[in-house]
């Protein structure tokens, strides 16, 4: 699984990054606003998981599930 966080380090971006860390997820960070625009979005955060792109709300849902799965596996 390849995860990329598109961030401007705003408070919402920080929430997503904190949840990535809590889920022990390996991820890349992209701070380039032009890359966000190339994806067709005008705001951050975005979370790209493989070929799926999540905005803030859906990224939170996805990360909550990931953390729960990883917690249950341990």
N, C-alpha and C positions, 0 to 999 in steps of 0.2 A: 504494500500500500504506500503510495506516495502522497504526502500531505504538504501543502504550501499555504502559509498564512500571508495574505496580502494585508498590510497594515500601514497605518499612519501614526501608530502609537497613541491614538486617542483612547479615552476611557473604555469604549466598547471593544476596541482592539485588545486592550490590556486584559479584559475579561476573557476573551477567547484564548489569548496566550496563556493565561493562568490555568484555564481548563485543559489546554493541551499538556501543560506540565503536570497537572494532577493526574492525567490519564497516562502519564509516562509515554507519550506519543513522540516519535521522531518526526520532525518537521523542518521544512525550510521556511525562511522568511523573505518576503519580497516587499521592499519599501518604495518601489518605483510606482508613482501614481500613474504614469503613462501605461504601465503594464495593466493596471486595474482598468483603465479606459479601453485598452485593447480588448479586454474580456467583455466589454459592453456595459460596464458598471461605472457609476459616478461617485460611489462612496465605499468606505471601508468600515469594518473588516469584511474580507471574503476568505473563505476557507475552501481550498480546492483539494478534493480527495480523489485521486486518480483523475477521472474525467468529469467528475461531478463538482459543481460550484455551489457553495452554501453562503447565504447572507447571514447576518448576525443571528436572527431568530433560529433558523434551521441549523446553523453551526452549533448553537447551544444544545439543541435537541440531539444532534448527532454525537457531540462530545459527551453528553450525559450518558447516552447508551454505550459509547465506547468505554467510558470509565466503569460503568456498571459491569460490562462484560469482563473487563480485565480484573476487577475486584473479585468477581465470582470465580474466575479462573485460578486465583491464588488461594 
